[in-house]
Amino acid sequence: MTTTLSVPIVIQAVIHAIEGGGYWAEVPRFPGCVAQAESYDSLQANILQAIDDWLAEVPEKTEVEARRLAEIQGTSRLADEIYPQAYPYQPPANWSEEDE
C-alpha cells in the first residue's frame, strides 16, 4: 500500500524593508530563494510561491554554471566531480576587510 503524509515544517524567511516602500524576503536555507512585494501580505504569498518554485527545481549545478563560478573565483579549474558540486566560497584574492 502506498500513501502520502503531509508534514508541516517551519521555513524561516528574512524580511527586509525596501527604501521607498515595499518589502523583499530571502530564505537563507534555500540559496537564491527570494521574493518581493509592495505589501507584507503579498510578500507572504510571493515567498511561499518562491519556496514552492525553489523546491520544484532540479538541485543541480550544470557544467556551464560551474565554469561561470570558476571564472568569478579567478580560476579555470573545475572540480572533477559529479554535479551538484559544493560551493565553498572563497573571496577574490584582492578583497580586504576594508571592502566590506
HUNORLIN-V237349 format. One record per pair of residues at least 4 apart in sequence whose ideal C-beta (glycine too) atoms are under 7 Angstrom apart, sorted by the first residue. I is the first residue (numbers start at 1). J is the second residue. Records with the same first field share a line. If there is no record, write none. Layout:
I: J  J
This chain:
11: 27  29  51
12: 28
13: 25  26  27  47
14: 25  26  28
15: 23  25  43
16: 23  24
17: 23
18: 22  23  24
21: 38
22: 36  37  38
23: 36  37  40  43
24: 34  35  36
25: 34  35  43  47
26: 33  34
27: 33  51
30: 51  54
33: 50  51  54
34: 50
35: 43  46  47  50
36: 46
37: 42  43  46
38: 42
39: 43
40: 44
42: 46
43: 47
44: 48
45: 49
46: 50
47: 51
48: 52
49: 53
50: 54
51: 55
52: 56
53: 57
59: 84
60: 83  84
61: 65  66  83  84  85
62: 66  83
63: 67
64: 68
65: 69
66: 70  78  85
67: 71  78
68: 72
69: 73
70: 75  76  77  78
73: 90
74: 92  93
79: 85
81: 85
91: 95
95: 99
